[in-house]
């Protein structure tokens, strides 16, 4: 899992829109016609996205989710690791506070 003290921020290179319980992410450096560049986060992924603000640590996000959802710590840790890894892979997240520069595209 990502280090508990890690702080993530959203990249300026990704546009997000909430549609019901999901969030759609579109990296703006991809061609608009590239349907492989559109990513959908389910309810828990969308909540993680909501909590990533450049100030909260991974541990703070974890504690919030444990309070809000009926999920065991081991399952949540696995989900958090997977979601953070995927968001980092597509360039949707960077490390640091909200004043940090955006991830190059």
JOMOFEN-V837725 format. One record per run of one state. SS is the DSSP state (2 for helix, 1 for strand, 0 for the rest). FROM is the first residue (numbers start at 1). LEN is the number of residues. Records with the same first field share a line. If there is no record, write none. Layout:
SS->FROM-LEN  FROM-LEN
//
This chain:
0->1-6  11-3  20-2  28-7  42-1  52-5  69-4  90-3  96-10
1->7-4  14-6  22-6  38-4  57-1  93-3
2->35-3  43-9  58-11  73-17
//
